[in-house]
Amino acid sequence: MMEAGVHFGHGTRKWNPRMSPYISAKCKGIHIINLTRTASFLS
């Protein structure tokens, strides 16, 4: 997913509380999505 350049995160103001298990960090006002956990749920 990282090689394909998929969506890595979104602004902290536009977040949904149900996404909290998928968020791994917060950097400069952006929530960074945990791609490893997301990939496991997609497969």
C-alpha positions as CSV (number, residue, x, y, z in Angstrom):
1,M,0.0,0.0,0.0
2,M,2.8,2.4,0.7
3,E,4.5,1.7,-2.6
4,A,1.2,2.4,-4.4
5,G,1.0,5.8,-2.6
6,V,-2.4,5.3,-1.1
7,H,-4.0,7.7,1.3
8,F,-1.8,7.9,4.4
9,G,-3.9,10.2,6.7
10,H,-6.3,13.0,7.0
11,G,-6.7,16.3,8.9
12,T,-7.4,16.0,12.7
13,R,-10.4,18.3,12.4
14,K,-12.2,15.9,10.0
15,W,-11.9,12.6,11.9
16,N,-14.5,10.0,12.8
17,P,-14.1,8.5,16.3
18,R,-14.7,5.0,14.9
19,M,-11.4,5.4,13.0
20,S,-9.3,5.6,16.3
21,P,-8.1,1.9,16.1
22,Y,-6.6,2.6,12.7
23,I,-4.8,5.9,13.6
24,S,-1.1,5.3,14.6
25,A,0.1,8.8,15.2
26,K,-0.6,12.6,14.9
27,C,1.9,14.8,13.1
28,K,1.4,18.5,12.2
29,G,-2.4,18.3,12.4
30,I,-2.7,15.1,10.4
31,H,-3.7,11.7,11.7
32,I,-1.4,9.0,10.3
33,I,-3.2,5.8,9.4
34,N,-1.7,2.4,10.4
35,L,-1.4,0.7,7.0
36,T,-0.5,-2.7,8.5
37,R,-3.7,-2.9,10.5
38,T,-5.8,-1.5,7.6
39,A,-4.3,-4.1,5.2
40,S,-5.1,-7.0,7.5
41,F,-8.8,-5.9,7.6
42,L,-9.0,-5.6,3.8
43,S,-7.7,-9.1,3.1
